[in-house]
Amino acid sequence: MRSKIMAWATRWYLARQSKKGFDLSKMALLPDSALMPLRRDGLDPVPELGEARATEPVSKLPIPFGVNVWLVTGYEEAKTVLGNAKAYSNDFANLVGEHGASASHSPGGLGFADPPEHTRLRKLLTPEFTMRRLSRLTPGIQEIIDQQLDAMAAVDGPVDLVEYFALPIPSLVICELLGVPYDDRDDFQRLSMARFDLFGGATASFSAISESLAYLTEVVKKQRAEPGDGLLGQLIKENGDEISDQELAGLADGVLTGGFETTASMLALGALVLLQDPDTFKLVHDDDTAIHGFVEEVLRYLTVVQVAFPRFAREDITVGGREIKKGDVVIVSLSGADRDPALGEGLERVDPHRAPTSHLAFGHGVHRCIGAELARMELRAAYPALLRRFPNLRLATPSDELTFRKVSIVYGVDTLPVLVH
């Protein structure tokens, strides 16, 4: 499994390769220091990220090819950049130029759109992500969790928590949200997972993404003919022809890419935090009121989406005392900002009793993750259910033998073998 932006990057690089002969091997030319924001030591950002934040919260990354790329690691500086949609653009066209990939290669959704188009699309989606609307998913979320716990209980010997718990839960919840027909869910889950799998090579991932978009387009057409009660059906009922099938498929794809792997990584890594800390395990197991604080703290601590979507300066601007020129690329380290002492003390450890912080795990500003509350619902339901179903849950392999992603936008663990009996 790989990150949503890595999946997008595959599409972009393939498009560039076909249009301009872009050489994928150039990625190997990036110096290790340029990849530092995407590396970790276990669950923690590498020490160099904290050192950069302490000495230079806005610093220039050593990127070749004549591109100016700035890394923002300070909390206040990060909020300044993320909250200023007027000074920075997220538009996909910035990445490919006027002769780059066609619209068919655009990742769609909200992440690579600017106002006013972003404003229009987000306004359409926002009512579907209110707590009142999302509450209808609560019984379905619990049923999905229970089904996965049943499947884990039926396995003799070690169980991979990633395969049985972390991956299927968000995939099937998104099915519930979008209103995907029950008979289609096996195909949907397969496409959800395959789109992020780069082990099969870039072409395989690109093919999976294209297949996913084609599938979602067909789902949209069926919903257009007979709108259901899911998100797609509601958008069609409320907006009619004001939103096109292509836009609906793009939004559905954005919900998939934004809500699947990020939540899956949180479910796996959050479970690992619990398995490594018996006191917090007992607290979440015993105390119904503890889960809200734990979820907010583990969201901050893990910040699995390590960097935000790239921003492109629309004008010359000063951030953190550094002069950023028009056209420069700005990368915000969310994982670095969420360990900034400006948020409190002892941020290098998980404290389930910590008062909730204004963390940036879901981003900030107009591009803040629209599905944040849905993710919280899943985490709050899944962690206690896992611990109470399996009170003797424990790692089946030493934690120092676990394999984490080496360089990734969305951080995660490849497998998490546990014993449940």
LOVEXRO-999696 format. One record per atom (N, C-alpha, C): x, y, z. Coordinates in steps of 0.1 Angstrom, whole numbers, plus 2048, in hexadecimal, padded with zeros to 3 digits. Layout:
BEGIN
XYZ...
This chain:
BEGIN
8087F480080080080080980C8008058177F980C8237F880282F7FA80783B7FA7FF8467FE7F784C7F27ED8537F67E48597EC7EC8627E27F586A7E87FD8737DF80786B7D780C8607DC8158587D480D8527C880184E7CB7F98497C07F78547B57F48607BA7F386B7B180086E7AA80B86D7B181886F7AB81B86579F8168597A181884F79781185478A80585978B7FD85D78080586977980A87278281087E77C81D87A77582587277B83286E77583086776882585E76882285775B81E86075081686A75481187474A81D87C74582688074E83188874A83A87F74183C87374484486A73C83F86972E83286772D82C86671F82C87371782B87E71F82A88B71883889171584189071E84E89771D85A88E71F85788172086387872286987973086187C73A86687D74886C87074D87887175288086575687D86276587685776787385377588085177D88B84E77789784C77E89C85878589786478189C87178789887179688E86A79A88A86A7A88968657B089F85C7AB8AA8577B38B48627B58B386D7AD8BD8787AF8BB8817BA8AF8807C08AC8887CC8B58857D78BB88F7DD8C488C7E98BB8877F58C287F7FD8BA8798098B48848128BB8908138B689A81B8A98A08168A789F80989A8A480388E89B80789188E80A88788580E88588481D88C88C82488C88B83387D88D83987589683386789783985F88B83786388182F85B87582C86086983386A86B83B87086084286D86085186D85485786A85386687484986C87484A87987B84088187183A88A86C82E88586082888C85483188A84E83589584283D89584584C89585285089785685D89885C86388C85A87088986287687E87087588187987587788787587988C88188189688088989B88B89189E8978898A289587D8A68A187489A8AA87288E8A58728828AD8708808B787C8828B28888818BA89488C8C48958988C08908A38CA8908A18D588689B8D287B8988DC87188E8E68768838E087D8798E988387E8F288D8888ED89688D8F58A189690089C89D8FE8918A790888C8A291088089990A87889591186C88890B86887D91086E86F90B86B86B90C85D87191485586F91584687D91484087F90983988D90783388B90282589690481D89690080F89B8F280E8938E98078978DC8048A18DB7F88AB8D27F98B58D17EE8AF8C97E38A78CF7DB8A18C97CF8A88CD7C38AC8C47BA8B38C77AE8A98CC7A38AD8CD7978A48D078B8A08DE78B8A68E77938A28F57938958F97998918F17A38848F37A98868F87B88809037BB8819087C98769017D28798F97DB8708F27E48738F67F28698FB7F986A8FF8078638F581086A8F181B8648E88258608F08328538EF83584E8F684184C8EC84C8538ED8588528E486384C8EA86F84C8F78708468FD87C8378FE87C8318FC8888238FC88981C90988482091488981A92188681C92487782892187282B92386482391A85B82190E86081890485880A90985780490E8627F79138627F692085980092885980093485080093084180792683D80792182F7FA91B82C7F69118347EA9098317DD9128317DE91C8397D292583A7D19308307DA9318277DB93C81E7D993780F7CC93480C7C992F7FE7CB93A7F47CB9477F87CD9527EF7DB9537EA7E59507F37F39517EF7F99457E97F29397EB7F792D7E67ED9257DE7F191E7D47E99177CB7EB9087CD7E09007CC7E18F17CC7DE8EB7BF7DC8F47B57D78EF7A87E18E57A17DB8DA79C7E38D07967EB8D578A7E68DF7837ED8E47787FB8E977C7FD8EE78880A8F278C8158E778B8108DB78C81A8D078D81E8CB77F8158CD7758178C876881A8D275D8168DF7608188E975680E8E974B80E8F37438038F47398048E972E8108E272D8118D87238128CA72A80E8CA7378108BD73E8048B473C8018AC7477F68A27467E98A87437E08A173C7D38A57397CA8A47457BE8AA7447B58A974F7B289B7537B389174A7B088474E7BB87E7587C68857597D08807627D08887707C78917707C689977D7C08907887C58917947C088979F7B188D7A37AC89879F79F89C7A279D89F7B17908A07B578D8A27C37918B07C77938B27D47958BF7DA7A38C37DC7AC8B97DD7BA8BC7E17C28C47D77BF8C27CA7C78C97C07BE8D37B97B58D97C07AC8E47BA7AD8F07C27AC8FC7BC7AC9097C279E90F7C279B9197CB78F9207C978F9287BC78492A7B57769277BA7729197B87799117AF7749047AD7748FB7B977F8FC7C17808F57CE7748F97D77719067D876690B7E07599047DC7569047CF74A8FE7CA7498F07CD7538E87CB7538DA7CD7528D77DC7598DE7E47598DB7F374B8DF7F87458E97F37388ED7F872E8E27F57308DB7EA7278D07E77298C47F07358C27F47388B67FC7368B880B7388C58107378C781E72B8C282571F8C48207138BF8277138B082971A8A982071A89A82272489682D72C89F83273689B83C7338A284A7278A784B7238AC8597218A08627228A286F71F89787871189187770889A8736FA8958726F988B8676FF88E85B6FF88585070787885371387B85971C86F85B71686686570E86A86E7098628797018568746FC8578676F584C8616FE84085E70B84385E71583885B71983086871583587471A82F88071782088170A81C87E70780D87F71080587571180B86971980485F72880386272D80D86873B80D86C73D8028777348028817367F888B7347E988672B7E887C7297DA8767367D686F73C7E08677487DD8607537D98697557E087475F7DD87E75D7CF8847517CC88874E7BF88E7517B488474E7B68787507AC86E75F7A986D7677B386D7767B286C77B7AB8787767AE88477A7A889077779989076B79688B76778888A77178088177578787677E78186D78C77E87379078887C79D78688379C77B88D79077A89478F76F89E78F76189878C76088B78B75388479974E87F7A37578817B075387C7B874C8877BE7418837C773A88D7D574088B7DC7438967E97498967E97588937F475D88F7F576C88D7EC7718837E777D8857DE78487C7E47918787E479486B7E97A18677DE7AC8697E17B58727D77BF8767D57C986A7DF7CA8627DD7D38567D37CD84C7D57C08497CD7B983F7BE7B78447BD7B48517B07B08567A87BC85C7AF7C68607A97D08687AA7DE8627B77E28607B97F085C7B57F384D7B77EA8447B37ED8367A47EB83379E7E08377907DF8337867E983A7897ED84677F7F584D77D80384578780B84278481783B77F81582D78480A82677F80781977080581976C7FD82275D7F982275580582775B80D83075381983575182382A75B82482175A82D81574F82880C74E81A80B74381480373581980973481881672881D81D72582C81A73083481B72E84281972A84580B73184080172E8437F372083D7EF71D8327F571182B7F07148207E671F81A7E77238107DD71B8037E07147FE7D570C7F27D77137E77DE70C7DF7E77137D57EF71A7CB7E67147C77DB7197BC7D37277C17CC7297CE7CC7357D37C57417D67CF73F7D27DC7487D77E67567CF7E57557C37E07627BC7DF76A7C27D47647C67C976C7CD7BF7717DA7C37687E27CB76C7EF7CF7787EE7D97777E47E27827E37EC78F7DF7E578E7D67DA79A7D27D37A07DF7CC7987E77C679D7F37BF7A27FD7C979C7FE7D57A18077DF7AF8047E37B27F77E47C07F37E97CA7F37DD7C57EF7D17CF7EE7C67D47FB7C27CC8067C37D08137BE7DC8187C57DF8147D17EA8197D97F680F7D97F48047D27FF7FA7D28097FC7C78158017CA81F8047C08297F87BF8277ED7C78307E27C682E7DC7B88237DD7B28217D77A58267E079A82C7EB79D8327F579382980079182E80B78B82681778981B81477F81D80C77581280976B8078027728097F977B7FF7F27827F67FB78A7FD8047917F680E79A7ED8177917F381C7867EC82577D7E081E7777E18117747D680976F7CB8087797CF8067867C58047907BE8117937C481D7927BE8297937B482C7887B882977C7B082B7707A38227727A581577679A80C77879181178379781778D78E81C79878682879378C83178C78483C78777983877D77D82E77577282876C76782277376B81B77E76081478675881F78D75E82979375683479974D83B79075283D78474984477973D83B77773E82E77673282677472982678072F82778D72782879971F83579872584079471F84D79371384C78971584677E70B8457736FF83D7797018327806F682B7866EF8337916F783B7996F08447A36E884F79C6ED8547916E685E78A6D98597856D884D7816CB84777C6C28447886C88407936C083C79F6C88407AB6C784C7B06CF8517BB6CB8497C86D68457CF6D483E7DC6D58477E76D78427F36D884A8006E784D8036F18487FC6FF84C7FE7028597FA70F85D7FB71486A7F871286D7E97148647E07128677D270486A7CF6FB8617D46ED8637D26E88707D86ED8747E36E88807E96ED88C7E16F988C7DC6FF8977D46F68987C76F288D7C26EA88E7B56DC8937B86D688F7C36C98937C76C98A27CA6D38A77D06D38B57D56D98BF7CA6E18BA7C16E78C37B76E48C07A96DE8B47A66DA8B17986E58B378E6E28BA7836EC8BC7786F68C777B6F58CD7877008D778B70D8D178D70D8C378F71A8BC79171A8B17877258B077F7268A777472B89977A72988F77172D88177573C88177774488876F75288977075688F77E74F89A7827528A078F74F89679A74389079973F8867A374987B7A574E87579975886B79A7658707A076887C79D7758827A37738847B27688887B676588A7C576587D7CC75F8737C675F8657CB76D8607CC7758627C278385E7C278B8657CD7888727CF78E87A7D978B8747E777E8717E977A86B7F678185D7F87838567EE78A8497EF79984B7F27A08547EB7AE8567ED7B085D7FA7A78667FE7A986D80A7A586681779C85C81679785682279B8478247A184181A7A483381B7B28318227BC83481B7C98308207CD83882D7C984482E7CD84C8397C78468467BA8428457B383C8517B982E8537BC8278487C281984A7CF81A8527D782484E7E48268557E282A8637D88328667D58368747D182A87C7C88228767C381687E7CF80D8817D880A8787E380187A7ED8078847F18148827FC81A88A7F681D8987E98218997E38248A67E28178AE7DF80C8A77DF7FF8AF7ED7FC8B47F77FF8AC8057FC8B08088058BC8048118BD80681A8C88008138D57F480E8D37ED8088DF7F47FB8E37F97F38D98007E78DD80E7E98E38137F58E18207F88E781F7FF8F48138038F881180B90480580490D8097FB9167FE7F491D7F57FD9257FA80892A7F28119327E78179297EB81C91D7E18229147D881790F7DD80B90D7D48009087C97FE9137CD7FD91F7C37FB92A7B980792B7BE81392A7B681F92A7AB81E9207AF81C9137A581B90879C80F90A7A180490F7997F891178E7FB91C79280192778980293378080E93378581A92D77E82692F77882B92276A82B92176383091576683E91276984691C76B85591977A85891478284E91579085091279385190378A84B8FB78D8498ED78E8568E57868608E978786D8E27958748E379A8748F07A787A8F27B28728EB7B18658EC7BB85C8E67BB85E8D77B085F8D07B08608C27B686E8BE7B28798C47B88858C17C78868C37CC87F8CE7DA87F8D17E28768C77DC86B8C37E38628BA7E38688AC7D886F8A87D887689B7E488089B7E68888A57F18918A67FE88A8A68008808AE80C8798B08118728A380886C89C80B86489080B86D88480287688280087E87780587786A7FD86D86680186385C80386A84E7FB87484B7FE87C83F80988684381588283E82188984382389783E81F8998318208A682B8128A982480F8B68238038BB81D8058BB80E7FA8BC8067FB8BE7F88048CA7F580C8C97EB8158D57E880E8E17E58138EC7EA80E8FA7E78189017DE8129097D581A9117CC8189207CE8229277D18219357D481C93D7C88119447CA80B94D7C081295A7BF81995E7C982096B7CA82C96A7D48359747D383F9747DD83A9767EB83E96E7F483996E80284396A80C84297081884B96C82384496382D84B95883084694F83A85194B84385094C85085A94985A86795085786795C85287396484F87A96084287495783A87A95382E87295982287995D81887396380C87095880286395580085E94B7F685A9537EA85F94F7DE85C9567D28509507CB84A9587C283F9537BA8439477B283B93C7B383E9307AB8469267B484B9297BF8529207C88489167CD84D90A7D08458FF7D68478FF7E583C8FE7EC83C8FD7FB8368F080083E8E980783A8DC80D8398DE81C82D8DB82182B8DC83082C8CE8368358CD8408378C184782D8C08538228B98518188B885B81D8B08678258A686582A89E8708348A687883C8AF8718458B887883E8C28818338C887B82C8D38828258CD88E8208C188D8188BB8988218B68A482E8B88A28378B58AD83E8C28B28398CD8AD83F8DB8B183B8DE8C08458E18C88418E58D68378F08D78348F78CC82A9018CD81C8FB8D181B8EE8CE80E8E78D180D8E28E08198E28E78198DD8F48268D68F88268D09038328C99088318BA90683D8B490583D8A590483789F8F88388A68EC8318A28E08378968D98438928DE8498868D88448798DE83A87A8E683486E8EC82586F8EB81E8648EC80F8638EC80A8658FA80286F8FC7FC8729097ED8729087E686790B7D78679087D08709117D687691B7D08809247D288E9207DA8909157DD89D9117D08A490C7CF8B190F7C38B890A7C48B98FB7B98B88F37BA8B88E57C18C48DF7CA8C28D67D28CC8D07CC8D08C27CF8DC8BD7CB8E08B07D58DA8A57D68CD8A57DF8C689C7DC8C888E7E58C58857E48C68777E38B98707DF8AE8777DE8A18707D48A18657CA8A98657C18AA85A7C38B68517CE8BD8537D18C984C7CB8D58537CA8E084B7C58ED8507C08F58457B68FE8477B290783D7A89018347A690782879C90281F79E8F481A7AB8EF81B7AE8E28167AE8D88227A98DC82D7A98D28387A08C68347A48BA83879D8AE83478E8AF8377868AD82D7788AE82F7728A283677A89783677588B83C77A88984A77F89385178689285E77C88B86877088F86876688A87276387B86F76387886376086986076C86186477886686278485F86778485D87678086887D77F86788C77585C89076A85C88975F85288C76584488B76C84188177183487F77B83188978483A88D78F8378977898358A477F83E8A877983D8B57718308B776C82B8AC76481E8AD76E8128AD7788138A47808078A178A8038AD79180D8B379B80A8BD7958038C978A8098CF7848028DB77F7F48D77787F38CC7737E68C877E7DB8C67897DF8C17947D68BF7997D18CD79C7DA8D67A17D78E37977CF8EB78B7D28EB7817CB8F377E7BD8ED77F7BB8E077D7AE8DA7897A58DD7957AB8DD7A17A48DF7A97AA8EB7A57A88F77AC7AF9027BB7AA9047BE79E8FE7CC7998FF7D379B8F27CF7A58EA7D57A88DD7E47AC8E07ED7A68D87FB7A98D98027A78CC80E7AD8CB8167AC8BF81B79D8BD81B7988B182078B8AE82E78B8AA8347978A98427988A58477A58AC8547A58B085A7B08B68587BD8AE8557C88B58527D48AE85E7D98A586A7D68A98757DA8A28777D289586F7C889386F7C08868647C487D85C7CE8818517D38788577DB86C8517DA8618557E185584C7ED8528527F985384B80685184F80B84384781483D84A81A83085782283285F82182886C82882986B83782686483A81B86284881685384981184B85181883D85081583685D81982C86181182386C81581A86882081485D81F80B85782A81484C83081784E83D82084584481783884881E82D84881782184C82081584F81A80A8538217FE85681C7F484C8257EC8468217E283C8187D784181D7D184C8147C78528157C886180B7C486980B7C58778067B887D80F7AD87E80A7A08838077A18927FB79C8967F779C8A47F178E8A77F178C8B47EA7808B97DE7858C17D377E8BE7C67838C37C177A8CE7C676D8CF7C07638D87C97628E4
